[in-house]
Amino acid sequence: MSRQAKIDRKTNETDISIALDIDGTGAFDIQTGVGFFDHMLEQLSKHSLMDVSVKADGDLHIDDHHTVEDCGWALGQALNVALGERRGIRRYGQCALAMDEALTDCAVDVSGRPFLVFNVSFPRQKVGQFDTELVREFFQAFSQGARLTLHINNRHGDNAHHIAETCFKAVARALRQAVETDPRLGDAVPSTKGTLSD
């Protein structure tokens, strides 16, 4: 069964088109107009092995906030649609990811219940022109759109770029694990409730 989705989202602040294939190879085509954010979304695609295309036209003359947040929401929605009833998936995933001095843990539950725990602080307010506070805004919107529980905890880090990148890579690796199909489950939903989509 194909686990793909396309989402188009247009508001007065952003115009976003997303295409996602869960069972891809990590191929990406990211164009948001926000350089560092593009780099982070490329990491998310590459390390989750999901094929991701993002085209965003946002009100960057104001700042990057709306573009980053709305991309998170739309990408999350695409993942939610592609997962369908979430049958046969492992559901849970976790990763402790190191990058030089930075270490970030992520645990994910593809639960149908959106929630974010984000224990990450940055030593600088910006990486280049990118506001580091937008990392949390992205994951908040993504978890809401995808209807999943995300716990992201940074244990070490001195470099803001490294800290942000470990967040995106750790989420990618945990997601990759969680959305994999489990051959022992077959077509079953991994919940005693019998549903993860309501």
C-alpha positions as CSV (number, residue, x, y, z in Angstrom):
1,M,0.0,0.0,0.0
2,S,1.3,3.4,-1.0
3,R,2.2,5.6,2.0
4,Q,2.3,9.0,0.2
5,A,0.6,12.3,0.6
6,K,0.4,15.7,-1.0
7,I,-0.7,18.8,0.9
8,D,-1.3,22.3,-0.4
9,R,-1.8,25.0,2.2
10,K,-2.4,28.7,1.3
11,T,-3.1,31.5,3.7
12,N,-2.5,35.3,3.7
13,E,1.0,34.5,5.2
14,T,2.2,31.5,3.3
15,D,1.7,29.4,0.2
16,I,3.0,25.9,0.8
17,S,3.1,22.6,-1.3
18,I,4.3,19.4,0.3
19,A,4.9,16.0,-1.1
20,L,5.9,13.1,1.1
21,D,6.7,9.4,0.6
22,I,7.3,7.5,3.8
23,D,8.8,4.5,2.0
24,G,11.4,6.5,0.1
25,T,15.1,6.8,0.0
26,G,15.7,10.1,1.7
27,A,15.5,12.1,-1.5
28,F,14.6,15.8,-1.0
29,D,13.7,19.0,-2.8
30,I,13.4,21.8,-0.2
31,Q,12.8,25.4,-1.2
32,T,11.5,27.6,1.7
33,G,13.5,30.7,1.2
34,V,15.1,30.2,4.6
35,G,18.5,28.7,4.1
36,F,19.2,27.2,7.5
37,F,15.7,25.8,7.7
38,D,16.1,24.2,4.2
39,H,19.3,22.5,5.6
40,M,17.4,21.2,8.6
41,L,14.5,19.8,6.5
42,E,17.0,18.1,4.3
43,Q,18.4,16.4,7.4
44,L,14.9,15.3,8.4
45,S,14.3,13.8,5.0
46,K,17.8,12.2,4.6
47,H,17.9,10.5,8.0
48,S,14.2,9.4,8.1
49,L,14.6,7.9,4.5
50,M,11.4,9.7,3.6
51,D,11.2,11.5,0.3
52,V,10.2,15.1,1.0
53,S,9.4,18.0,-1.3
54,V,8.7,21.4,0.2
55,K,7.9,24.5,-1.8
56,A,7.1,27.5,0.3
57,D,6.4,31.1,-0.5
58,G,6.1,33.1,2.8
59,D,6.1,36.6,4.1
60,L,9.8,36.6,4.8
61,H,9.8,40.4,4.6
62,I,8.3,40.2,8.1
63,D,10.4,37.3,9.4
64,D,10.7,33.6,9.1
65,H,8.2,32.6,11.8
66,H,5.1,32.0,9.6
67,T,7.0,30.1,7.0
68,V,8.7,27.8,9.5
69,E,5.6,27.2,11.5
70,D,3.3,26.6,8.6
71,C,5.8,24.2,6.9
72,G,5.8,22.2,10.2
73,W,2.0,22.1,10.2
74,A,1.8,21.1,6.5
75,L,4.6,18.5,6.7
76,G,2.9,17.0,9.8
77,Q,-0.4,16.9,8.0
78,A,1.3,15.1,5.0
79,L,2.7,12.5,7.4
80,N,-0.6,12.0,9.1
81,V,-2.4,11.4,5.8
82,A,0.4,9.1,4.5
83,L,0.1,7.0,7.6
84,G,-3.6,6.5,7.2
85,E,-5.0,4.2,9.9
86,R,-1.4,3.5,11.1
87,R,-1.8,-0.2,10.6
88,G,1.2,-2.5,11.0
89,I,3.6,0.2,12.1
90,R,6.0,-0.2,15.0
91,R,4.5,3.0,16.5
92,Y,7.4,3.8,18.9
93,G,10.9,5.1,18.0
94,Q,13.8,6.5,19.9
95,C,17.3,7.9,19.1
96,A,20.2,9.4,21.0
97,L,22.1,11.3,18.4
98,A,25.6,12.8,18.8
99,M,27.2,15.5,16.6
100,D,30.5,16.6,18.0
101,E,29.9,18.1,21.4
102,A,26.1,18.0,21.0
103,L,23.9,15.1,22.1
104,T,20.1,15.1,21.7
105,D,17.6,12.4,22.6
106,C,14.3,11.9,20.8
107,A,11.4,9.6,21.6
108,V,8.3,9.4,19.4
109,D,4.9,7.8,19.8
110,V,2.9,7.8,16.5
111,S,-0.1,7.8,18.8
112,G,-2.8,10.0,17.2
113,R,-2.4,12.3,20.2
114,P,-0.3,15.4,19.5
115,F,2.1,16.5,22.2
116,L,5.5,18.1,22.4
117,V,8.1,18.0,25.2
118,F,11.0,20.2,24.1
119,N,13.9,20.5,26.6
120,V,16.4,22.4,24.4
121,S,18.2,25.6,25.0
122,F,20.4,27.4,22.6
123,P,23.6,29.4,23.5
124,R,22.7,31.9,20.7
125,Q,19.5,33.5,19.5
126,K,20.5,33.0,15.9
127,V,22.3,30.7,13.5
128,G,23.2,33.0,10.7
129,Q,19.9,34.8,10.1
130,F,17.7,32.0,11.6
131,D,16.1,32.5,14.9
132,T,16.8,29.4,17.1
133,E,13.5,29.8,18.9
134,L,11.8,28.7,15.6
135,V,13.2,25.1,16.1
136,R,10.6,24.6,18.8
137,E,7.9,26.3,16.8
138,F,8.5,23.9,13.9
139,F,8.3,20.8,16.1
140,Q,5.2,22.1,17.9
141,A,3.4,22.6,14.6
142,F,4.8,19.3,13.2
143,S,3.6,17.2,16.2
144,Q,0.2,18.8,15.9
145,G,-0.2,18.3,12.2
146,A,1.1,14.7,12.4
147,R,-0.8,13.9,15.5
148,L,2.1,12.3,17.3
149,T,3.9,12.7,20.6
150,L,7.5,14.0,20.5
151,H,10.0,14.3,23.3
152,I,13.1,16.1,22.4
153,N,15.8,16.5,25.1
154,N,19.2,18.1,24.5
155,R,21.8,16.7,27.0
156,H,24.9,18.5,25.8
157,G,25.9,21.2,23.4
158,D,27.8,24.4,23.0
159,N,27.2,25.2,19.3
160,A,23.7,26.3,18.3
161,H,24.0,24.9,14.8
162,H,25.0,21.5,16.2
163,I,22.2,21.5,18.8
164,A,19.6,22.3,16.2
165,E,20.9,19.8,13.8
166,T,20.9,17.0,16.4
167,C,17.2,17.8,17.1
168,F,16.2,17.3,13.5
169,K,18.4,14.2,12.9
170,A,17.3,12.6,16.2
171,V,13.6,13.2,15.3
172,A,14.3,11.8,11.8
173,R,15.9,8.6,13.1
174,A,13.2,8.0,15.7
175,L,10.5,8.6,13.1
176,R,12.1,6.2,10.7
177,Q,11.9,3.5,13.4
178,A,8.4,4.3,14.5
179,V,6.8,4.3,11.0
180,E,8.5,1.1,9.8
181,T,6.1,-1.8,9.3
182,D,6.4,-4.6,11.7
183,P,6.1,-8.0,10.0
184,R,4.8,-9.6,13.2
185,L,1.9,-7.1,13.3
186,G,0.6,-7.7,9.8
187,D,-2.3,-5.3,9.3
188,A,-3.1,-4.8,13.0
189,V,-3.2,-1.4,14.7
190,P,-0.5,-1.3,17.5
191,S,-3.0,-0.3,20.2
192,T,-5.3,-2.1,22.6
193,K,-7.9,0.5,21.6
194,G,-7.9,-0.8,18.1
195,T,-7.3,2.6,16.6
196,L,-4.7,5.3,16.5
197,S,-6.5,7.6,14.1
198,D,-9.5,8.7,16.3
